[in-house]
Amino acid sequence: MRTKFWWSRADDRLLGAVLGLAALLVGVFGVLAPALGVVGLIDPVDTREVETGSTASVSGAVTEAAAGHGMTLTGTHRADLVFTDPDLGRRLLLALPEFVGSLLLLLVLALLLQIARTLHGGDVFVPRNARRLSVIGIVVLVQGVFSPMLLSLTTQALVSGTPLADLVPFSATFSGEYVLLAFLVLALSEVFRRGTKLRADTEGLV
């Protein structure tokens, strides 16, 4: 016996269109554009916001030395690290955090689209959806923990061996919202798993 939901074909198409449009935008602006910037086909990302760990302005000598490495630092505690004509390695390091984050988001959207396709048939509580929600929860957790670490590691690689290395300490800011959302999605996946088991047990009694 399947659980039936009020869900029309129009609703199915609208949700699919929204998720598809979101995936398209993420793919174009979060994956394709940074990749084209890295290979030099469009203007690359050349700025990274960093924490300097100091409210004092950068001295003229350090600024001049940094300029010799093709970079400038403007601001104090939260500053903009700007690169003049970054090479391939720097372009890759600048684009990598956004690129990886966008790929993770695309994975989440693809899994949500697969879950949405089961709504029209009213067969939501299936093992596949429970597994998909588990994967979404893990991806969200990775996004909340790994992405800030990747941002910090690439920033350190960008300033390593330059006059700005001592001014930009290693720091990572983690978002508690991502962790909370991840555990909520994982809890929802457990609800789906139990719903699937309950439905199977009910069908066995019929």
Secondary structure as the mmCIF struct_conf table of DSSP 4:
data_model
#
loop_
_struct_conf.conf_type_id
_struct_conf.id
_struct_conf.beg_label_comp_id
_struct_conf.beg_label_asym_id
_struct_conf.beg_label_seq_id
_struct_conf.end_label_comp_id
_struct_conf.end_label_asym_id
_struct_conf.end_label_seq_id
HELX_LH_PP_P HELX_LH_PP_P1 ARG A 2 LYS A 4
HELX_RH_AL_P HELX_RH_AL_P1 ARG A 9 VAL A 26
HELX_RH_PI_P HELX_RH_PI_P1 GLY A 27 LEU A 32
HELX_RH_AL_P HELX_RH_AL_P2 ALA A 33 VAL A 39
TURN_TY1_P TURN_TY1_P1 GLY A 40 GLY A 40
BEND BEND1 LEU A 41 ILE A 42
HELX_LH_PP_P HELX_LH_PP_P2 ASP A 43 VAL A 45
STRN STRN1 THR A 47 GLU A 51
BEND BEND2 GLY A 53 GLY A 53
BEND BEND3 THR A 55 ALA A 56
HELX_LH_PP_P HELX_LH_PP_P3 SER A 57 SER A 59
HELX_RH_AL_P HELX_RH_AL_P3 GLY A 60 ALA A 67
TURN_TY1_P TURN_TY1_P2 GLY A 68 GLY A 70
STRN STRN2 MET A 71 THR A 74
BEND BEND4 GLY A 75 HIS A 77
STRN STRN3 ARG A 78 PHE A 83
BEND BEND5 THR A 84 ASP A 85
HELX_RH_AL_P HELX_RH_AL_P4 LEU A 88 ALA A 116
TURN_TY1_P TURN_TY1_P3 ARG A 117 GLY A 122
HELX_RH_AL_P HELX_RH_AL_P5 PRO A 127 VAL A 159
TURN_TY1_P TURN_TY1_P4 SER A 160 GLY A 161
BEND BEND6 THR A 162 THR A 162
TURN_TY1_P TURN_TY1_P5 PRO A 163 LEU A 167
BEND BEND7 VAL A 168 VAL A 168
HELX_RH_AL_P HELX_RH_AL_P6 GLY A 176 LEU A 205
#
